[in-house]
Amino acid sequence: MSRVWGFSGFMSDGAEVSIWTVSAGEVGNMVFATRYDSYEAYGKCMDAVYADPAFQA
C-alpha cells in the first residue's frame, strides 16, 4: 500500500483524514487518524477499503 493510496483511499470512502506529527514521547513519528459520522459510516468505509485490491497489495 502506498502512502498516497492510504490518504486518498480512506477519503474517497467517506473518512475525514488527518495527519499529526508527534511532538512529545516518540518524537519524529506520525499519526494517521480517520473520523466518521457514525459506526455505520466506519463499517462501510472499512468494507470498501478491505475489498480494494490496491490496499491488499
Phi and psi in degrees as GROMACS dihedral restraints (atoms count N, CA, C in turn):
[ dihedral_restraints ]
;  ai    aj    ak    al  type     phi  dphi    fc
    3     4     5     6     1   -83.3    20    10
    4     5     6     7     1   158.7    20    10
    6     7     8     9     1   -61.7    20    10
    7     8     9    10     1   -39.7    20    10
    9    10    11    12     1   -62.4    20    10
   10    11    12    13     1   -43.6    20    10
   12    13    14    15     1   -61.1    20    10
   13    14    15    16     1   -40.4    20    10
   15    16    17    18     1   -54.5    20    10
   16    17    18    19     1   -46.0    20    10
   18    19    20    21     1   -71.3    20    10
   19    20    21    22     1   -55.5    20    10
   21    22    23    24     1   -72.1    20    10
   22    23    24    25     1   -31.0    20    10
   24    25    26    27     1   -63.0    20    10
   25    26    27    28     1   -45.3    20    10
   27    28    29    30     1   -70.7    20    10
   28    29    30    31     1   -39.8    20    10
   30    31    32    33     1   -64.7    20    10
   31    32    33    34     1   -41.0    20    10
   33    34    35    36     1   -69.1    20    10
   34    35    36    37     1   -19.3    20    10
   36    37    38    39     1   -98.5    20    10
   37    38    39    40     1    13.6    20    10
   39    40    41    42     1   103.6    20    10
   40    41    42    43     1     5.8    20    10
   42    43    44    45     1   -91.2    20    10
   43    44    45    46     1   148.9    20    10
   45    46    47    48     1   -94.3    20    10
   46    47    48    49     1   116.7    20    10
   48    49    50    51     1  -104.9    20    10
   49    50    51    52     1   139.3    20    10
   51    52    53    54     1  -138.1    20    10
   52    53    54    55     1   149.4    20    10
   54    55    56    57     1  -120.3    20    10
   55    56    57    58     1   131.2    20    10
   57    58    59    60     1  -125.6    20    10
   58    59    60    61     1   144.0    20    10
   60    61    62    63     1   -99.1    20    10
   61    62    63    64     1   130.7    20    10
   63    64    65    66     1   -74.6    20    10
   64    65    66    67     1   127.0    20    10
   66    67    68    69     1  -114.3    20    10
   67    68    69    70     1     1.0    20    10
   69    70    71    72     1  -144.7    20    10
   70    71    72    73     1   145.1    20    10
   72    73    74    75     1    85.3    20    10
   73    74    75    76     1   -99.0    20    10
   75    76    77    78     1   -95.9    20    10
   76    77    78    79     1    65.8    20    10
   78    79    80    81     1   -56.6    20    10
   79    80    81    82     1   136.9    20    10
   81    82    83    84     1   100.5    20    10
   82    83    84    85     1   -16.9    20    10
   84    85    86    87     1   -82.7    20    10
   85    86    87    88     1   162.0    20    10
   87    88    89    90     1  -125.2    20    10
   88    89    90    91     1   152.8    20    10
   90    91    92    93     1  -116.0    20    10
   91    92    93    94     1   129.4    20    10
   93    94    95    96     1  -105.0    20    10
   94    95    96    97     1   111.2    20    10
   96    97    98    99     1  -117.6    20    10
   97    98    99   100     1   142.4    20    10
   99   100   101   102     1  -125.9    20    10
  100   101   102   103     1   144.5    20    10
  102   103   104   105     1  -126.1    20    10
  103   104   105   106     1   150.4    20    10
  105   106   107   108     1  -134.4    20    10
  106   107   108   109     1   155.2    20    10
  108   109   110   111     1   -69.4    20    10
  109   110   111   112     1   -28.6    20    10
  111   112   113   114     1  -159.5    20    10
  112   113   114   115     1   170.5    20    10
  114   115   116   117     1   -66.8    20    10
  115   116   117   118     1   -29.9    20    10
  117   118   119   120     1   -64.1    20    10
  118   119   120   121     1   -44.5    20    10
  120   121   122   123     1   -63.2    20    10
  121   122   123   124     1   -38.9    20    10
  123   124   125   126     1   -60.3    20    10
  124   125   126   127     1   -47.1    20    10
  126   127   128   129     1   -62.1    20    10
  127   128   129   130     1   -42.9    20    10
  129   130   131   132     1   -63.6    20    10
  130   131   132   133     1   -42.3    20    10
  132   133   134   135     1   -64.2    20    10
  133   134   135   136     1   -47.2    20    10
  135   136   137   138     1   -65.9    20    10
  136   137   138   139     1   -37.3    20    10
  138   139   140   141     1   -59.9    20    10
  139   140   141   142     1   -44.1    20    10
  141   142   143   144     1   -67.0    20    10
  142   143   144   145     1   -41.3    20    10
  144   145   146   147     1   -63.3    20    10
  145   146   147   148     1   -49.0    20    10
  147   148   149   150     1   -68.3    20    10
  148   149   150   151     1   -23.2    20    10
  150   151   152   153     1   -84.4    20    10
  151   152   153   154     1   -12.3    20    10
  153   154   155   156     1   -76.7    20    10
  154   155   156   157     1   121.3    20    10
  156   157   158   159     1   -60.5    20    10
  157   158   159   160     1   -30.1    20    10
  159   160   161   162     1   -67.0    20    10
  160   161   162   163     1   -32.1    20    10
  162   163   164   165     1   -71.3    20    10
  163   164   165   166     1   -36.3    20    10
  165   166   167   168     1   -74.7    20    10
  166   167   168   169     1   -17.8    20    10
